[in-house]
Amino acid sequence: MTLPLSVWNTAPTSAPAQRKGRYLPGSAAHPAKMLPGIAAHAITTYTRPGDLVLDPMCGIGTTLVEALHLGRNAVGVEYEPKWAHLARLNAAAAAHEGGTEGAVCTGDARQLTSLVPPALHGQVDLVVTSPPYGPSVHGQVRSTRETGERGVVKKDFRYSHDPTNLAHVSTAHLLDAFTQILTQCRTVLRPGGTVVVTTRPWRERGELIDLPSAVLAAGKAAGLTPTERCVALLAGIRDSHLVTRPSFFQMKNVRDARRQGIPLSAVQHEDVLVFTKLTGKPCPKSGDSTCAAAFRSRTCPGRPRRDH
């Protein structure tokens, strides 16, 4: 048996190359898209064809698109109607090619169990998601030469102007909300199901915000059991060396920080936290002692299971 690797080689090609031909125009404008290779690696590692994959904060639908192309079924929830509409279109195109089924609900993931159809509760095999984090790694830039000015202009760095979007709240509020989301995910997971969360630390006014460790604590508080902590590369590997691919904005942000004496570096990996919903144990939040999954829905046909 091949043991799973703790370092995921998820960026053999650039992010635009991974998305080419799979995502509709406008998808690139989302400020914090998951790298398709990360979603694909998680789905390949923790599920089989026909399994059901969920992303409670699906953005443009990266998790869904990769799941559908790999022959899995997928469902996503997205708070912003603009991105939910785009995710729906991306998933529909992928489902047509993959022969599987995908759906996107618009709403707040903190109410996940009311958004996901009851027939799918206890049926989800894998959750793949990422909380919003670090404005220093969001956005793109364009040169102002085309307008006759000098310098660069930042663009596509906001999820929306809605102040209640979790991308705009304090870190403490974000972690409280993410704990609620993971608790909801635990309800819709099957016993033995897996949750994969990708995240990274960032610096705020020079202070390190250790979001990965905070997310680990959030998963435990939600009643999930940590099983792995991995690294997903954002850099390629060539001749045993890393090939870095930071954006122009990331490099500018690093240079500006270092001039101020802040020890910032361009991030070349995502932290990957893997949790499991243990079988045969009471649900700690609800006190429900019956965590056995119901019969699977027609969306995800019944078959033998495996625990991860």
N, C-alpha and C positions, 0 to 999 in steps of 0.2 A: 504494500500500500504506500502511495506517495503522500508524504506529510505535507500539509499546507505551509506555504512560505510566509514569513512575517513581513517580507519586503515585496510589495507588488510592483511589477514592471508594467506600469499602466500608461506610460507616455512614450512608446517607441516612435510615435509620430506626434506632431503638434495638435493642439485642440482644434483649430480650424480644419485640419486634415481629417481628424476623426469625425467631425460633424458633416463634412462635405457630402452632399447627396442624400442625407438622412433627415435634415431639419429644414423647415420652411424659412423663406426670407423673413427677417425680423427677429429670428431666434437669437442672433448674436447680440442684440441690444439688451438682453437680460444682464444685470450687473454681476451676478455670481452664479454662473452655470457650473454644474458638476461636470467634471471631465468624463466623457463617455466611457473611456477605458476603465475608470474606477467602478462605475456602475456595472459594466459588463463583467469585470473580474469578480465582483461580489456575487452577481447573479449566477455566473458559471460555477463558482465555488460552493455556494450554499443552496442551490436548487437544482431541480431536474426539469426537462421539458414538460410542459403542462402545469407546472406549479404556479401559484398565485403570488405576485410581487406587488407591494404597496409602497408609495411614497407620499407621506402626509403633507409635505411641503414641496410639491413637484416642480414649481417654476415652469420652464418651457417643456417639461416632460421628459428629461433626459433618461431618468430611471425607466420610465414606461417604454420609451422608444427602444432602448437596449434590451429590455426584457422581451418585448414583442418580437424583435428580430432574432432572439435566441429561442423562440418557441414557447415562451412563458406567457401566461395571462397577466394583465396588469391593471391596477386602479390607482388613481392619484387624487390628491386634494390640493387645491391652490387657493389662497386667500384673494389674490388680486384678479379681478375678472379679465383684464388684458392678457395676463400670462396664462390663465386657465384656458382661455379661448385658443391661444397659440399651442398650448400643450395638447388640447383636444385635437387640433388639426395634425400636429406631429404624430400623435398616437394613432390617429385614424390611418395615416399614410403607412406607418410601420405595421399596423395590424393587417392591412391589405396585403402587404408583402409577406408577412410572417404567418398568416393564416390563424392567428390567435385573436383574443379579444382584449380590448382596452377601454377604460372609461375614466373620465376626469370630472370630479365634483368641485364646484366653487363654494368655498366656505372656510371657516376658521378651524384649523386642525385640532384645536382644543375641544371641539365638539365632534371629533372624528367618528365616534360611534353612532351619532345621529346622521352623519353624512354618508358613511359606508352602508350599503344595503344590509339589513339584518341577516339575510341569507349567507353573507360572507363573513359574519362574525365567527371567529374560531377557525377560519379557513385559510387565512393568510400564512404562507410559508416563509416569506422573507419581507422585511421592511428595510428599504435603503433610503436614507435621507441625510440632510445636512442643515444645521441651523444657520441663520444669517449671522455673519460675523465680520468684524474688522473693516471699516470703511477704507482703510489703507490698501486693501487688496481688491477693492471694487472699482469698476469703471474702466474706460478706455480713453485714449487721447487721440486728437487729430491735429495735424499741423495747421497753423493759421496762414501759411504762405498763400493758400488758394484765395484768401480774402484780402491779401496784400499787407497783412500784419505779420509781426514776428512772434515766435513762441509757439506754444501748444495750448489747446483747450481741452479740458476734461469733459467727457460725455458718457452717457449710459451708466451713471453711477448711483441711480436711485431705483428702488423697486417701484416706488410710487410716491405721491405726496401725502398719503394717508398716515397721519401720526400714530394711528393704532397698529400699523403694520409692525411686526416684531423686529424688523430691521432697524426701526427708529427708536426703540425703547432702551432703557438702561440694561446693563449686563445682568443685574440682579433680577429685573423683571423678565428678561429673556430666559434665564435659567429656570425661574418659576414656571413660566409658560411651557418651556420645553419638557419639564418634568411632567406636566399635565398631558402633553402630547404623547410622551412615551408611555404613560399610564394607559391612555386610550389605545395606543398601539398594542399593548399587552393584551387588551381585551379581544382585539380582532385576530391576534396571532393564534395559530394552532399550538397545542402542547409540543414542545421541542422546536418551535419555530425560532427564527433568527432575526435579530435587529442589527443592521450595520449603519453606523453613524460616522460620517467623515467630517472633520473639523480641523482647525489649526489655531495656534495662539497668535496674538498680535500685540502691538505696543500702543498705549494710549498716553500721550504726554510723557513718554519715556518709561512708563510702568508696564511690565509684562502682564497681559491678561491671559491666564492659563485656562483657556476655554476647554481643551481636551480633558483636563482633570475634573473640571466642573461638570462636563457632560457625563463623565464616568460616574460621578456622584449622583447625577440626575437619573441615570439608568437604574442604579441601585435603589434609589428612593421610589422609582416607579415599579419595583418588584421584579426587575429583570436581573439575570445573573451574568456578570462579565465573564467572557470565556477567552477572548483574544484581544491583543492590542498590536496593530500592525502599522506599517508605513506604506502609503501609496505614492509612488513617485510622480512628480510633475515634470521631472527632467528625463531626458532620454539616456540610453546607455550606448556608448560607442567605444569599441576597443577597451573595455573595462573602465571607461571614464564617463562621468556624468556630463550630459550635454544640456546645459541650462537653457530654459526658455521663458525668462521673466518678461513681462510686458514692459513697454516703454514707461508707463506710469509707475509700475513697481520699482523700476530702476531709479527713476527720478525721485520717488519717495524715499528710497534708501539713501541716495546721495544727500538729499536735503536733511534727513535725520542725522546722518553722520557728521555733517557740517555743524550740527547743533550739539554734538557729543553724545547722541543717542545710539547705542550699539545695535542698529537694525541691519538685518540681512535679508536678501531676497529669498523667500520661502520656496523650497524645491520639493516639498512633499506635503501630503495631507496625513494627519493622524487618523487611523481607522480603528474605531472602538466597536467590538463585536459582543453582543449580548444574546442570551438564550432564555426562552421561557421554559422553565423546568416543568417536567411532567409529574403528575401525581401529587402535587402540592396545592394547598389552599391558595387562593388569590389573596395576597396580603391586604390589598386596598378594600376589597369588597367583602372579605370573609367567606366567599363562596368556596365550598369544598369540592365542587364538581367542576373541574377544569377540563374534562374530556371534551374533545371536539365533536360537533354534530356531523351529520352526513354532509358531504361536500355538495356544493351547488352545481348546476349544470354548466356554469361558466368554467369550472375547474373539475373535470371528471374524476371520479374516485379511482384510487390505485394504492398499492402498498406504500407505506411511509418509511422515512428514515429520520432519525434524530441527528442533529448536527452538534 
